[in-house]
Amino acid sequence: MTDSTKIQSPKQSHLQPNISQTDKMTGYFTWPPICSYYVMTLTWIKLNFKFLFKKSGILVGTLYSILGFIATWCSLENIFSPDTTTWCKIAISSSILLGIFILSFIGMAIWYYFNNSVCVLEKGNGKKVYVRYGDFIKELKRNGERRNFIIPANRCFDTIVDDRIISTNTIHGQFLKHIYSTNLFSPDGLSSTIERKLLNYSKQQLTHEEKPAGNKNRYPIGTIVDIGSMRNNHYYLLGLTTFDQDLTAHTSKEDFVLAIQRMIIYCNKHSQGYPVVLPLIGSGLARTNISKNEVLKYLIRAFEINKDIINCDFHIVVWEKDKENTTITNLK
């Protein structure tokens, strides 16, 4: 990840990179990758400071409890010389405690920073809910064991990726481009498949004034279309967003909650026990006006409320480049 910073002085320190001709024209330079990495790491530590502090405190407390237990059988006074004063002993013990705490904090930070997957819910039947950093699009392109993928879409289930109806920057847009490039579907073929599978669903017929372009059938919030499989990857489109007259996608908080509930119920009926992989639904261009951390916490609560009907593993994928502003720790 790069981090652009405004140049404050014409002088260039040894930490600053050479400025390209383009950068000279704009007045900006780009930090070297190693500097950006340090900045991202420090930002992540700041975001997770309370969690790391708590974990380190628990570890240090456990170590001191063990030492206290050992002290009941053998005295630890022998580690000090006979002429050591009480205040000196307190100072040495405090220094050791602080040193252990700092080392524990560093160890915890390293462990959780590189541990990209966390189990946040475990059901008695062995099924679990995981949260991990990664790239959802790369996940659905990868072949492996059978998995079900949830793809957030608009409620009209449009199929044209033109940066007007569907943006290429969204998961929906990138997914459609992927399946078109592999010849699993064409845009018209996918539209026909979706219309056929939703034939018996209730829908609202939109006018041209209500939606100037794209499909005119709007389906209920949380409608899911199973469009089939490619190799071992099975795809579910989740109707989440609603277009206005300007073709801007919106999702209310109420609709978001309802869509997640219906998604969990659907997966309980149709996943066949295979893992379900989903992105951080509700963030990005869905415009729910909810922060990514709040979205993630709500998803976990939704799974906790519905844990009695969970019959497969769920994997929530947080975009790996959001690591410095979206935490997956302390979600239980």
KOLZA-595937 format. One record per residue (C-alpha): residue number from 1; residue in one letter; x, y, z. Coordinates in nm, 4 decimals. Layout:
n=NUM&res=a&X=X&Y=Y&Z=Z
...
//
This chain:
n=1&res=m&X=0.0000&Y=0.0000&Z=0.0000
n=2&res=t&X=0.1276&Y=0.3461&Z=-0.0866
n=3&res=d&X=0.0792&Y=0.6586&Z=0.1109
n=4&res=s&X=0.1042&Y=0.9946&Z=-0.0611
n=5&res=t&X=0.2125&Y=1.2946&Z=0.1433
n=6&res=k&X=0.2424&Y=1.6618&Z=0.0553
n=7&res=i&X=0.6050&Y=1.7841&Z=0.0327
n=8&res=q&X=0.6631&Y=2.0460&Z=0.2981
n=9&res=s&X=1.0165&Y=2.1457&Z=0.2024
n=10&res=p&X=1.2218&Y=2.1451&Z=-0.1189
n=11&res=k&X=1.4999&Y=1.9729&Z=0.0735
n=12&res=q&X=1.4971&Y=1.5963&Z=0.0499
n=13&res=s&X=1.6028&Y=1.3857&Z=0.3478
n=14&res=h&X=1.7532&Y=1.0382&Z=0.3215
n=15&res=l&X=1.4106&Y=0.8942&Z=0.4075
n=16&res=q&X=1.2380&Y=1.0556&Z=0.1108
n=17&res=p&X=1.2343&Y=0.8843&Z=-0.2270
n=18&res=n&X=1.3424&Y=1.0431&Z=-0.5520
n=19&res=i&X=1.0597&Y=1.2474&Z=-0.6954
n=20&res=s&X=0.9554&Y=1.1599&Z=-1.0477
n=21&res=q&X=0.8827&Y=1.4203&Z=-1.3141
n=22&res=t&X=0.5093&Y=1.3664&Z=-1.2631
n=23&res=d&X=0.5466&Y=1.4121&Z=-0.8891
n=24&res=k&X=0.7415&Y=1.7351&Z=-0.9456
n=25&res=m&X=0.4499&Y=1.8683&Z=-1.1446
n=26&res=t&X=0.1901&Y=1.7757&Z=-0.8817
n=27&res=g&X=0.4037&Y=1.8538&Z=-0.5772
n=28&res=y&X=0.3528&Y=1.5075&Z=-0.4253
n=29&res=f&X=0.5837&Y=1.2173&Z=-0.3624
n=30&res=t&X=0.5221&Y=0.8534&Z=-0.2787
n=31&res=w&X=0.6779&Y=0.6922&Z=0.0263
n=32&res=p&X=0.8809&Y=0.3767&Z=-0.0310
n=33&res=p&X=0.6877&Y=0.0547&Z=0.0386
n=34&res=i&X=0.8852&Y=-0.0114&Z=0.3582
n=35&res=c&X=0.7789&Y=0.3246&Z=0.5057
n=36&res=s&X=0.4160&Y=0.2670&Z=0.4116
n=37&res=y&X=0.4358&Y=-0.0764&Z=0.5724
n=38&res=y&X=0.5604&Y=0.0727&Z=0.9009
n=39&res=v&X=0.2874&Y=0.3361&Z=0.8952
n=40&res=m&X=0.0219&Y=0.0714&Z=0.8314
n=41&res=t&X=0.1598&Y=-0.1472&Z=1.1126
n=42&res=l&X=0.1608&Y=0.1388&Z=1.3635
n=43&res=t&X=-0.1928&Y=0.2348&Z=1.2588
n=44&res=w&X=-0.3057&Y=-0.1238&Z=1.3123
n=45&res=i&X=-0.1440&Y=-0.1329&Z=1.6598
n=46&res=k&X=-0.3196&Y=0.1918&Z=1.7511
n=47&res=l&X=-0.6532&Y=0.0496&Z=1.6310
n=48&res=n&X=-0.6073&Y=-0.2702&Z=1.8337
n=49&res=f&X=-0.4221&Y=-0.1175&Z=2.1309
n=50&res=k&X=-0.6901&Y=-0.1895&Z=2.3944
n=51&res=f&X=-0.7242&Y=-0.5496&Z=2.2797
n=52&res=l&X=-0.3459&Y=-0.6076&Z=2.2775
n=53&res=f&X=-0.3087&Y=-0.4348&Z=2.6155
n=54&res=k&X=-0.5786&Y=-0.6573&Z=2.7653
n=55&res=k&X=-0.4293&Y=-0.9774&Z=2.6218
n=56&res=s&X=-0.0813&Y=-0.8813&Z=2.7403
n=57&res=g&X=-0.2128&Y=-0.8065&Z=3.0883
n=58&res=i&X=-0.3810&Y=-1.1461&Z=3.1055
n=59&res=l&X=-0.0586&Y=-1.3183&Z=2.9973
n=60&res=v&X=0.1551&Y=-1.1282&Z=3.2489
n=61&res=g&X=-0.0986&Y=-1.1960&Z=3.5248
n=62&res=t&X=-0.0871&Y=-1.5666&Z=3.4432
n=63&res=l&X=0.2936&Y=-1.5691&Z=3.4560
n=64&res=y&X=0.2974&Y=-1.3951&Z=3.7935
n=65&res=s&X=0.0386&Y=-1.6365&Z=3.9286
n=66&res=i&X=0.2672&Y=-1.9208&Z=3.8275
n=67&res=l&X=0.5609&Y=-1.7499&Z=3.9972
n=68&res=g&X=0.3488&Y=-1.6983&Z=4.3095
n=69&res=f&X=0.2645&Y=-2.0671&Z=4.3120
n=70&res=i&X=0.6335&Y=-2.1563&Z=4.2752
n=71&res=a&X=0.7188&Y=-1.9159&Z=4.5574
n=72&res=t&X=0.5044&Y=-2.1171&Z=4.7984
n=73&res=w&X=0.7454&Y=-2.4087&Z=4.7566
n=74&res=c&X=1.0767&Y=-2.2328&Z=4.7173
n=75&res=s&X=1.1680&Y=-1.8814&Z=4.8214
n=76&res=l&X=1.2522&Y=-1.6291&Z=4.5526
n=77&res=e&X=1.4424&Y=-1.4140&Z=4.8001
n=78&res=n&X=1.7630&Y=-1.5921&Z=4.7014
n=79&res=i&X=1.7728&Y=-1.4064&Z=4.3713
n=80&res=f&X=1.8549&Y=-1.0882&Z=4.5631
n=81&res=s&X=2.1767&Y=-1.0307&Z=4.7558
n=82&res=p&X=2.1355&Y=-1.0055&Z=5.1360
n=83&res=d&X=2.2157&Y=-0.6336&Z=5.1423
n=84&res=t&X=1.9500&Y=-0.5400&Z=4.8806
n=85&res=t&X=1.7053&Y=-0.2863&Z=5.0244
n=86&res=t&X=1.3290&Y=-0.3252&Z=5.0029
n=87&res=w&X=1.2951&Y=-0.0273&Z=4.7686
n=88&res=c&X=1.5623&Y=-0.1709&Z=4.5427
n=89&res=k&X=1.3781&Y=-0.5026&Z=4.5340
n=90&res=i&X=1.0557&Y=-0.3209&Z=4.4418
n=91&res=a&X=1.2337&Y=-0.1289&Z=4.1660
n=92&res=i&X=1.3922&Y=-0.4437&Z=4.0223
n=93&res=s&X=1.0645&Y=-0.6378&Z=4.0400
n=94&res=s&X=0.8752&Y=-0.3516&Z=3.8745
n=95&res=s&X=1.1355&Y=-0.3305&Z=3.5979
n=96&res=i&X=1.1090&Y=-0.7039&Z=3.5363
n=97&res=l&X=0.7292&Y=-0.6782&Z=3.5316
n=98&res=l&X=0.7395&Y=-0.3894&Z=3.2862
n=99&res=g&X=0.9909&Y=-0.5721&Z=3.0663
n=100&res=i&X=0.7764&Y=-0.8864&Z=3.0599
n=101&res=f&X=0.4692&Y=-0.6777&Z=2.9779
n=102&res=i&X=0.6437&Y=-0.4981&Z=2.6904
n=103&res=l&X=0.7719&Y=-0.8259&Z=2.5477
n=104&res=s&X=0.4240&Y=-0.9772&Z=2.5845
n=105&res=f&X=0.2687&Y=-0.6778&Z=2.4071
n=106&res=i&X=0.5164&Y=-0.7045&Z=2.1203
n=107&res=g&X=0.4598&Y=-1.0798&Z=2.0973
n=108&res=m&X=0.0818&Y=-1.0364&Z=2.0955
n=109&res=a&X=0.1047&Y=-0.7643&Z=1.8316
n=110&res=i&X=0.3190&Y=-0.9842&Z=1.6043
n=111&res=w&X=0.0935&Y=-1.2864&Z=1.6535
n=112&res=y&X=-0.2345&Y=-1.1100&Z=1.5812
n=113&res=y&X=-0.0949&Y=-0.8953&Z=1.3008
n=114&res=f&X=0.0154&Y=-1.1965&Z=1.0987
n=115&res=n&X=-0.2717&Y=-1.4199&Z=1.2101
n=116&res=n&X=-0.5221&Y=-1.3243&Z=0.9377
n=117&res=s&X=-0.8057&Y=-1.5511&Z=1.0501
n=118&res=v&X=-1.0031&Y=-1.5514&Z=1.3744
n=119&res=c&X=-1.2831&Y=-1.7853&Z=1.4865
n=120&res=v&X=-1.5558&Y=-1.5646&Z=1.6359
n=121&res=l&X=-1.8325&Y=-1.8202&Z=1.6901
n=122&res=e&X=-1.8331&Y=-2.1946&Z=1.7433
n=123&res=k&X=-2.1471&Y=-2.4044&Z=1.7474
n=124&res=g&X=-2.1812&Y=-2.7354&Z=1.9261
n=125&res=n&X=-2.2111&Y=-2.9260&Z=1.5981
n=126&res=g&X=-1.8573&Y=-2.8236&Z=1.5002
n=127&res=k&X=-1.9624&Y=-2.5467&Z=1.2623
n=128&res=k&X=-1.7848&Y=-2.2134&Z=1.3048
n=129&res=v&X=-1.7923&Y=-1.8520&Z=1.1920
n=130&res=y&X=-1.4556&Y=-1.7093&Z=1.0889
n=131&res=v&X=-1.3422&Y=-1.3569&Z=1.0079
n=132&res=r&X=-1.0256&Y=-1.3122&Z=0.8051
n=133&res=y&X=-0.8363&Y=-1.0603&Z=0.5977
n=134&res=g&X=-0.8108&Y=-1.1408&Z=0.2300
n=135&res=d&X=-0.9274&Y=-1.0619&Z=-0.1222
n=136&res=f&X=-1.2813&Y=-1.1849&Z=-0.1856
n=137&res=i&X=-1.2466&Y=-1.1705&Z=-0.5639
n=138&res=k&X=-0.9301&Y=-1.3800&Z=-0.5550
n=139&res=e&X=-1.1123&Y=-1.6235&Z=-0.3260
n=140&res=l&X=-1.3956&Y=-1.6829&Z=-0.5707
n=141&res=k&X=-1.1497&Y=-1.7300&Z=-0.8567
n=142&res=r&X=-0.9549&Y=-1.9951&Z=-0.6672
n=143&res=n&X=-1.0347&Y=-2.3613&Z=-0.7196
n=144&res=g&X=-1.0515&Y=-2.6030&Z=-0.4295
n=145&res=e&X=-1.3115&Y=-2.7744&Z=-0.2169
n=146&res=r&X=-1.6790&Y=-2.6931&Z=-0.2738
n=147&res=r&X=-1.7715&Y=-2.3497&Z=-0.1381
n=148&res=n&X=-2.0732&Y=-2.1212&Z=-0.1642
n=149&res=f&X=-2.0112&Y=-1.7504&Z=-0.2353
n=150&res=i&X=-2.2466&Y=-1.4667&Z=-0.1434
n=151&res=i&X=-2.2354&Y=-1.1827&Z=-0.3985
n=152&res=p&X=-2.4071&Y=-0.8568&Z=-0.2904
n=153&res=a&X=-2.6125&Y=-0.7225&Z=-0.5825
n=154&res=n&X=-2.8859&Y=-0.4688&Z=-0.6495
n=155&res=r&X=-3.2469&Y=-0.5764&Z=-0.6104
n=156&res=c&X=-3.3076&Y=-0.5624&Z=-0.9871
n=157&res=f&X=-3.0175&Y=-0.8048&Z=-1.0405
n=158&res=d&X=-2.8707&Y=-0.6042&Z=-1.3268
n=159&res=t&X=-2.6017&Y=-0.7691&Z=-1.5375
n=160&res=i&X=-2.4421&Y=-0.4809&Z=-1.7296
n=161&res=v&X=-2.1072&Y=-0.3610&Z=-1.5918
n=162&res=d&X=-2.0729&Y=-0.0141&Z=-1.7433
n=163&res=d&X=-1.9862&Y=0.2087&Z=-1.4440
n=164&res=r&X=-2.3334&Y=0.3553&Z=-1.4734
n=165&res=i&X=-2.5596&Y=0.0753&Z=-1.3561
n=166&res=i&X=-2.2925&Y=-0.1472&Z=-1.2027
n=167&res=s&X=-1.9510&Y=-0.0106&Z=-1.1084
n=168&res=t&X=-1.6370&Y=-0.2060&Z=-1.1888
n=169&res=n&X=-1.5141&Y=-0.1094&Z=-0.8410
n=170&res=t&X=-1.7830&Y=-0.3117&Z=-0.6646
n=171&res=i&X=-1.7710&Y=-0.6797&Z=-0.5780
n=172&res=h&X=-2.0841&Y=-0.7252&Z=-0.7892
n=173&res=g&X=-1.9124&Y=-0.5697&Z=-1.0915
n=174&res=q&X=-1.5869&Y=-0.7596&Z=-1.0514
n=175&res=f&X=-1.7738&Y=-1.0866&Z=-1.0062
n=176&res=l&X=-1.9775&Y=-1.0346&Z=-1.3238
n=177&res=k&X=-1.6650&Y=-0.9509&Z=-1.5230
n=178&res=h&X=-1.5075&Y=-1.2719&Z=-1.3929
n=179&res=i&X=-1.7927&Y=-1.5026&Z=-1.4943
n=180&res=y&X=-1.8231&Y=-1.3303&Z=-1.8329
n=181&res=s&X=-1.4509&Y=-1.3744&Z=-1.8984
n=182&res=t&X=-1.4761&Y=-1.7470&Z=-1.8210
n=183&res=n&X=-1.7808&Y=-1.7844&Z=-2.0495
n=184&res=l&X=-1.9958&Y=-1.9154&Z=-1.7671
n=185&res=f&X=-2.2558&Y=-1.6580&Z=-1.8710
n=186&res=s&X=-2.3063&Y=-1.3690&Z=-2.1064
n=187&res=p&X=-2.4903&Y=-1.0612&Z=-1.9734
n=188&res=d&X=-2.8090&Y=-1.1550&Z=-2.1615
n=189&res=g&X=-2.7766&Y=-1.5206&Z=-2.0660
n=190&res=l&X=-2.7385&Y=-1.4323&Z=-1.6973
n=191&res=s&X=-3.0423&Y=-1.2011&Z=-1.7125
n=192&res=s&X=-3.2501&Y=-1.4802&Z=-1.8632
n=193&res=t&X=-3.1321&Y=-1.7267&Z=-1.5968
n=194&res=i&X=-3.2139&Y=-1.4857&Z=-1.3133
n=195&res=e&X=-3.5564&Y=-1.4025&Z=-1.4575
n=196&res=r&X=-3.6377&Y=-1.7719&Z=-1.4958
n=197&res=k&X=-3.5281&Y=-1.8591&Z=-1.1402
n=198&res=l&X=-3.7281&Y=-1.5703&Z=-0.9936
n=199&res=l&X=-4.0369&Y=-1.6358&Z=-1.2043
n=200&res=n&X=-4.2578&Y=-1.7161&Z=-0.9049
n=201&res=y&X=-4.1212&Y=-1.4372&Z=-0.6813
n=202&res=s&X=-4.3162&Y=-1.1224&Z=-0.6114
n=203&res=k&X=-4.1700&Y=-0.8149&Z=-0.7798
n=204&res=q&X=-4.2292&Y=-0.4474&Z=-0.8412
n=205&res=q&X=-4.2402&Y=-0.3274&Z=-1.2016
n=206&res=l&X=-4.0481&Y=0.0002&Z=-1.2243
n=207&res=t&X=-4.1106&Y=0.2763&Z=-1.4764
n=208&res=h&X=-3.8450&Y=0.4467&Z=-1.6854
n=209&res=e&X=-3.8725&Y=0.7515&Z=-1.4611
n=210&res=e&X=-3.8093&Y=0.5407&Z=-1.1517
n=211&res=k&X=-3.5100&Y=0.3603&Z=-1.3075
n=212&res=p&X=-3.3871&Y=0.5009&Z=-1.6390
n=213&res=a&X=-3.1706&Y=0.2015&Z=-1.7344
n=214&res=g&X=-3.1242&Y=-0.1668&Z=-1.6651
n=215&res=n&X=-3.3693&Y=-0.4298&Z=-1.5467
n=216&res=k&X=-3.7064&Y=-0.2925&Z=-1.4401
n=217&res=n&X=-3.8145&Y=-0.5759&Z=-1.2073
n=218&res=r&X=-3.7294&Y=-0.4994&Z=-0.8440
n=219&res=y&X=-3.7427&Y=-0.7954&Z=-0.6056
n=220&res=p&X=-3.7886&Y=-0.7949&Z=-0.2244
n=221&res=i&X=-3.4902&Y=-0.7115&Z=-0.0062
n=222&res=g&X=-3.2788&Y=-1.0175&Z=0.0733
n=223&res=t&X=-3.3906&Y=-1.2152&Z=-0.2341
n=224&res=i&X=-3.1226&Y=-1.4687&Z=-0.3284
n=225&res=v&X=-3.0625&Y=-1.6176&Z=-0.6724
n=226&res=d&X=-2.8619&Y=-1.9368&Z=-0.7075
n=227&res=i&X=-2.6986&Y=-1.8931&Z=-1.0484
n=228&res=g&X=-2.5080&Y=-2.2201&Z=-1.0383
n=229&res=s&X=-2.1494&Y=-2.3325&Z=-1.0129
n=230&res=m&X=-1.8156&Y=-2.3075&Z=-1.1845
n=231&res=r&X=-1.5954&Y=-2.5991&Z=-1.0871
n=232&res=n&X=-1.6386&Y=-2.6208&Z=-0.7069
n=233&res=n&X=-1.7488&Y=-2.2611&Z=-0.6547
n=234&res=h&X=-2.1220&Y=-2.2044&Z=-0.6148
n=235&res=y&X=-2.2643&Y=-1.8524&Z=-0.6485
n=236&res=y&X=-2.5552&Y=-1.6842&Z=-0.4696
n=237&res=l&X=-2.6586&Y=-1.3302&Z=-0.5686
n=238&res=l&X=-2.8047&Y=-1.1347&Z=-0.2740
n=239&res=g&X=-3.0491&Y=-0.8526&Z=-0.3544
n=240&res=l&X=-2.9366&Y=-0.5686&Z=-0.1273
n=241&res=t&X=-2.9344&Y=-0.2225&Z=-0.2869
n=242&res=t&X=-3.2043&Y=-0.0062&Z=-0.4445
n=243&res=f&X=-3.1469&Y=0.2391&Z=-0.7303
n=244&res=d&X=-3.2961&Y=0.5883&Z=-0.7369
n=245&res=q&X=-3.3747&Y=0.8001&Z=-1.0458
n=246&res=d&X=-3.0054&Y=0.8905&Z=-1.0774
n=247&res=l&X=-2.9026&Y=0.5227&Z=-1.0709
n=248&res=t&X=-2.7407&Y=0.5685&Z=-0.7321
n=249&res=a&X=-2.7524&Y=0.2579&Z=-0.5120
n=250&res=h&X=-2.8798&Y=0.2900&Z=-0.1553
n=251&res=t&X=-2.9475&Y=0.0566&Z=0.1374
n=252&res=s&X=-3.1247&Y=0.1540&Z=0.4568
n=253&res=k&X=-3.0171&Y=0.0083&Z=0.7889
n=254&res=e&X=-3.3524&Y=-0.1682&Z=0.8185
n=255&res=d&X=-3.3114&Y=-0.3292&Z=0.4759
n=256&res=f&X=-2.9557&Y=-0.4298&Z=0.5598
n=257&res=v&X=-3.0688&Y=-0.6094&Z=0.8760
n=258&res=l&X=-3.3482&Y=-0.7871&Z=0.6907
n=259&res=a&X=-3.1197&Y=-0.8918&Z=0.4048
n=260&res=i&X=-2.8652&Y=-1.0475&Z=0.6431
n=261&res=q&X=-3.1384&Y=-1.2383&Z=0.8267
n=262&res=r&X=-3.2795&Y=-1.3779&Z=0.5034
n=263&res=m&X=-2.9298&Y=-1.4679&Z=0.3833
n=264&res=i&X=-2.8627&Y=-1.6755&Z=0.6960
n=265&res=i&X=-3.1979&Y=-1.8525&Z=0.6631
n=266&res=y&X=-3.1356&Y=-1.9243&Z=0.2949
n=267&res=c&X=-2.7892&Y=-2.0677&Z=0.3620
n=268&res=n&X=-2.9363&Y=-2.2914&Z=0.6316
n=269&res=k&X=-3.1719&Y=-2.4411&Z=0.3727
n=270&res=h&X=-2.9512&Y=-2.4521&Z=0.0635
n=271&res=s&X=-2.5815&Y=-2.4614&Z=0.1576
n=272&res=q&X=-2.5874&Y=-2.8438&Z=0.1922
n=273&res=g&X=-2.3323&Y=-2.8084&Z=0.4709
n=274&res=y&X=-2.0612&Y=-2.6607&Z=0.2473
n=275&res=p&X=-1.8733&Y=-2.3492&Z=0.3668
n=276&res=v&X=-2.0216&Y=-2.0097&Z=0.2823
n=277&res=v&X=-1.7811&Y=-1.7273&Z=0.1952
n=278&res=l&X=-1.9035&Y=-1.3672&Z=0.2022
n=279&res=p&X=-1.7460&Y=-1.0228&Z=0.1837
n=280&res=l&X=-1.8082&Y=-0.7460&Z=0.4343
n=281&res=i&X=-2.1660&Y=-0.6996&Z=0.3135
n=282&res=g&X=-2.3029&Y=-0.3490&Z=0.3608
n=283&res=s&X=-1.9785&Y=-0.1572&Z=0.3199
n=284&res=g&X=-1.8479&Y=0.0164&Z=0.0104
n=285&res=l&X=-2.0989&Y=0.1479&Z=-0.2408
n=286&res=a&X=-2.4031&Y=-0.0003&Z=-0.0640
n=287&res=r&X=-2.4324&Y=0.3356&Z=0.1227
n=288&res=t&X=-2.5710&Y=0.1977&Z=0.4445
n=289&res=n&X=-2.3969&Y=0.4837&Z=0.6289
n=290&res=i&X=-2.2523&Y=0.2265&Z=0.8697
n=291&res=s&X=-1.8781&Y=0.2008&Z=0.9356
n=292&res=k&X=-1.6996&Y=-0.1191&Z=0.8379
n=293&res=n&X=-1.6308&Y=-0.2035&Z=1.2015
n=294&res=e&X=-2.0002&Y=-0.1622&Z=1.2843
n=295&res=v&X=-2.0990&Y=-0.3765&Z=0.9864
n=296&res=l&X=-1.8613&Y=-0.6509&Z=1.0985
n=297&res=k&X=-1.9849&Y=-0.6429&Z=1.4581
n=298&res=y&X=-2.3451&Y=-0.6600&Z=1.3428
n=299&res=l&X=-2.2730&Y=-0.9581&Z=1.1175
n=300&res=i&X=-2.1217&Y=-1.1419&Z=1.4145
n=301&res=r&X=-2.4248&Y=-1.0593&Z=1.6320
n=302&res=a&X=-2.6575&Y=-1.1798&Z=1.3561
n=303&res=f&X=-2.4780&Y=-1.5145&Z=1.3432
n=304&res=e&X=-2.4847&Y=-1.5397&Z=1.7230
n=305&res=i&X=-2.8617&Y=-1.4793&Z=1.7287
n=306&res=n&X=-2.9137&Y=-1.7425&Z=1.4578
n=307&res=k&X=-2.6543&Y=-1.9943&Z=1.5752
n=308&res=d&X=-2.9272&Y=-2.2556&Z=1.6300
n=309&res=i&X=-2.9859&Y=-2.2768&Z=1.2522
n=310&res=i&X=-2.6226&Y=-2.2587&Z=1.1366
n=311&res=n&X=-2.5317&Y=-2.5872&Z=0.9668
n=312&res=c&X=-2.2170&Y=-2.4841&Z=0.7782
n=313&res=d&X=-1.9001&Y=-2.2816&Z=0.8294
n=314&res=f&X=-1.9171&Y=-1.9118&Z=0.7430
n=315&res=h&X=-1.6100&Y=-1.7146&Z=0.6360
n=316&res=i&X=-1.6377&Y=-1.3342&Z=0.6403
n=317&res=v&X=-1.3617&Y=-1.1839&Z=0.4248
n=318&res=v&X=-1.2436&Y=-0.8340&Z=0.5160
n=319&res=w&X=-1.0413&Y=-0.6714&Z=0.2407
n=320&res=e&X=-0.6750&Y=-0.7134&Z=0.3281
n=321&res=k&X=-0.5967&Y=-0.3472&Z=0.2608
n=322&res=d&X=-0.8499&Y=-0.2443&Z=0.5261
n=323&res=k&X=-0.6330&Y=-0.3997&Z=0.7940
n=324&res=e&X=-0.5273&Y=-0.0633&Z=0.9338
n=325&res=n&X=-0.8850&Y=0.0613&Z=0.9836
n=326&res=t&X=-1.0965&Y=-0.2517&Z=1.0337
n=327&res=t&X=-1.0126&Y=-0.4829&Z=1.3218
n=328&res=i&X=-1.1042&Y=-0.8490&Z=1.3412
n=329&res=t&X=-0.9872&Y=-0.8848&Z=1.7011
n=330&res=n&X=-1.2067&Y=-0.8613&Z=2.0088
n=331&res=l&X=-1.5247&Y=-0.9541&Z=1.8177
n=332&res=k&X=-1.6439&Y=-1.2293&Z=2.0535
//
